[in-house]
Amino acid sequence: ISGIHVHTGSGGYGLKQLCHGVRVAVDFCLEINKRCGFQKISVLDIGGGLSVSYKSDEVSPTFAEYAAELKRVAPEIFDKNTFKRIITEFGAALHAKFGWLASRVEYTKAYDGGRIALIHAGSDIFLRACYCPKTFVHHRVFAFSSKGEPLRASANRKEFKHDIAGPLCFAGDIIAHDVPLPELYPDDIIVLADTGANSLSLKTMHCSRPSPPVYGHRLNKSGYYEFTLLKPKQEIKDMLSFWSDC
């Protein structure tokens, strides 16, 4: 054994708790090396776990803040004489802000003063938001008209609390609860923010839902966004072959 690996979970801890975990791991490594009388443990994997702010576009905490706290709490990981290699496993903190999902509204209905808007994505993609709605994963929701224009509350579009629901066949297929939005209608567009992590990577085959296409976009010199297909949508025949090959 030459390395120790720490797995702290995904995004559920603050900086102090994350860094305390690294401190405990460092002390453990140093104790092993002391008892062995030589540098038995030379590699430390401190994992990832840096949280993502789902409430805004702000990146908080930042990697600079994390590094500063690590230097204060566990300075040994920056010393080449203590460890030959330090490994990190950042996932959501790196990728969440780079993705968003757009879907047209298939249909809507009213209930108890609120509204339900059903879109073409649910717990087959948003596993954590649907199955663990009380955790820290809460995707912001933006509404657009069928022509792509931002929707705002008006005399024609009064504001209601909406549940954004998916197409799967169970009552828990709800991505976001009680979101205040202008009244939605079929063919409107819903955009869910911060979907670059823990979404398509958790895709399931529940109800044989095919995977959606994935596009990359960039701002060109003319000030317009260009979209490039990165991954085509899953064809029905490919989805069916998944089951026939089982």
C-alpha positions in Angstrom: 0.0 0.0 0.0 1.4 3.4 -1.0 -1.7 5.6 -1.1 -4.7 6.6 0.8 -8.0 7.6 -0.8 -10.7 9.9 0.8 -14.2 9.9 -0.6 -16.3 12.7 1.0 -19.5 12.5 -1.0 -20.8 14.9 -3.6 -21.4 18.5 -2.7 -23.0 18.0 0.7 -20.2 19.6 2.8 -18.9 23.0 3.5 -15.2 24.0 3.1 -14.4 23.6 6.8 -15.8 20.0 6.9 -14.1 19.1 3.6 -10.7 20.4 4.8 -11.1 18.8 8.2 -11.5 15.4 6.4 -8.3 16.1 4.5 -6.6 16.9 7.8 -7.7 13.6 9.3 -6.4 11.8 6.2 -3.0 13.6 6.3 -2.6 12.7 10.0 -3.5 9.1 9.2 -0.8 9.0 6.5 1.8 10.6 8.7 1.1 8.1 11.5 1.5 5.2 9.2 4.8 6.6 7.9 6.0 7.2 11.4 5.3 3.7 12.5 6.9 2.2 9.4 10.0 4.4 9.8 9.9 5.5 6.1 7.6 7.1 3.6 5.2 4.2 3.2 2.3 6.4 2.1 3.4 8.8 -0.6 0.2 9.3 -2.5 -3.0 11.0 -1.1 -6.2 11.2 -3.0 -8.4 13.9 -1.3 -11.4 13.2 -3.5 -13.8 15.9 -4.7 -17.0 16.9 -3.0 -16.7 20.7 -3.5 -20.3 22.0 -3.4 -22.1 23.7 -6.2 -24.3 26.8 -5.8 -27.6 25.9 -7.5 -29.2 29.2 -6.4 -27.4 31.5 -8.9 -24.7 31.7 -11.5 -22.1 32.4 -8.8 -19.4 29.8 -8.4 -19.2 29.4 -4.6 -17.1 28.3 -3.0 -14.3 28.9 -5.5 -11.3 26.6 -6.0 -9.1 29.5 -4.8 -11.0 29.6 -1.5 -10.7 25.8 -1.2 -7.0 25.9 -1.8 -6.5 28.7 0.7 -8.4 26.7 3.4 -6.4 23.6 2.6 -3.1 25.5 2.9 -4.3 26.7 6.3 -5.6 23.4 7.6 -3.4 20.8 5.9 -0.3 22.5 4.6 1.5 19.1 4.2 -0.3 18.3 1.0 1.6 21.2 -0.7 5.0 19.9 0.5 6.7 17.6 -2.0 8.8 16.1 0.8 5.6 14.9 2.5 3.7 13.5 -0.5 5.0 12.6 -3.9 1.5 13.0 -5.4 -1.8 14.6 -4.5 -4.9 13.5 -6.5 -8.2 15.4 -6.7 -11.5 14.1 -8.1 -13.6 17.2 -8.8 -16.7 16.4 -10.8 -19.8 18.6 -10.2 -17.8 21.6 -9.1 -16.1 21.6 -12.5 -18.9 20.7 -14.8 -22.3 21.6 -13.3 -22.3 25.2 -14.4 -21.5 24.3 -18.0 -24.7 22.6 -18.8 -28.4 23.4 -19.2 -31.4 21.4 -20.5 -34.2 22.8 -22.7 -37.5 21.1 -23.3 -40.8 22.0 -24.8 -43.8 21.8 -22.5 -46.0 18.8 -23.6 -49.1 19.7 -21.6 -50.2 21.5 -18.5 -52.9 21.2 -15.9 -54.2 23.1 -12.8 -54.4 21.8 -9.3 -55.2 23.5 -5.9 -54.3 27.0 -7.2 -51.1 25.8 -8.8 -50.0 24.4 -12.2 -48.2 21.3 -13.4 -46.1 21.6 -16.6 -45.0 18.3 -18.1 -41.8 18.3 -20.1 -39.8 15.7 -22.0 -37.2 15.0 -19.2 -37.7 13.6 -15.7 -36.2 11.2 -13.3 -34.6 9.3 -16.2 -32.1 12.3 -16.3 -32.7 14.2 -13.1 -32.3 11.3 -10.7 -31.3 13.3 -7.6 -33.7 16.1 -8.0 -36.7 13.7 -8.4 -35.8 11.0 -5.9 -34.1 13.3 -3.3 -36.0 16.6 -3.6 -35.0 17.8 -0.1 -31.2 17.6 -0.8 -29.0 20.4 -2.2 -29.7 19.7 -5.9 -32.4 22.3 -7.0 -32.1 23.3 -10.6 -33.2 26.9 -11.4 -36.0 27.1 -13.9 -36.4 29.6 -16.7 -39.4 29.9 -19.0 -39.6 31.0 -22.7 -42.3 31.2 -25.3 -42.5 28.8 -28.1 -40.4 31.3 -30.1 -37.7 31.4 -27.5 -38.7 34.8 -26.0 -38.3 35.1 -22.2 -41.6 34.9 -20.4 -42.7 37.5 -17.8 -45.8 37.7 -15.7 -48.4 40.0 -17.3 -52.2 40.4 -17.6 -52.2 37.6 -20.2 -49.8 35.4 -18.3 -50.5 35.6 -14.6 -47.9 34.2 -12.3 -48.6 30.8 -10.7 -46.5 28.3 -8.8 -45.6 25.4 -11.1 -44.4 21.9 -10.6 -42.1 20.9 -13.4 -42.8 17.3 -14.0 -41.4 14.6 -16.3 -43.0 12.0 -18.6 -42.3 8.9 -16.5 -45.1 6.8 -15.0 -45.0 7.6 -11.3 -46.1 10.5 -9.1 -42.5 11.3 -7.9 -41.4 12.3 -11.4 -41.1 16.0 -10.5 -37.9 17.9 -11.1 -38.9 21.2 -9.4 -41.7 22.1 -7.0 -43.7 25.3 -6.6 -41.6 27.4 -9.0 -43.2 30.9 -9.5 -43.5 31.3 -13.3 -45.9 33.0 -15.8 -48.6 30.6 -16.6 -47.2 28.0 -19.0 -48.9 26.5 -22.0 -48.0 23.6 -24.3 -45.1 24.3 -26.7 -43.5 26.8 -24.3 -39.9 26.1 -23.5 -38.5 25.3 -20.1 -34.8 25.6 -19.4 -33.2 23.9 -16.4 -29.8 25.4 -15.2 -26.7 23.7 -13.8 -27.2 20.4 -15.5 -23.6 19.7 -16.5 -23.2 17.2 -13.7 -25.3 14.5 -12.1 -27.9 14.6 -14.9 -27.1 12.9 -18.2 -24.3 11.0 -16.5 -27.0 9.3 -14.3 -29.3 8.6 -17.3 -31.5 5.5 -16.7 -33.6 3.4 -19.1 -36.7 3.7 -17.0 -39.8 3.6 -19.2 -37.4 3.1 -22.2 -36.8 6.8 -22.5 -34.2 7.5 -25.2 -31.3 9.8 -24.4 -31.6 13.4 -25.7 -29.0 15.0 -28.1 -26.2 17.0 -26.6 -25.0 20.3 -28.1 -22.0 22.5 -27.4 -22.3 26.3 -28.0 -20.0 29.2 -28.3 -20.2 32.9 -29.0 -18.8 33.7 -32.4 -17.2 37.0 -33.6 -20.5 38.3 -34.8 -22.0 38.0 -31.4 -24.2 35.0 -32.2 -24.2 31.6 -30.5 -23.1 28.7 -32.7 -24.3 25.2 -31.7 -22.4 22.0 -32.5 -23.8 18.5 -32.1 -21.6 16.7 -29.6 -23.7 13.6 -29.1 -26.7 12.6 -31.3 -30.0 11.6 -29.7 -30.5 7.9 -29.0 -32.5 6.4 -31.8 -35.5 4.1 -31.0 -33.8 1.2 -32.6 -30.7 1.7 -30.4 -32.9 1.9 -27.3 -34.7 -1.3 -28.3 -31.4 -3.1 -28.9 -30.5 -2.3 -25.3 -33.3 -4.6 -24.2 -33.0 -7.2 -26.9 -29.3 -7.7 -26.1 -30.0 -8.4 -22.4 
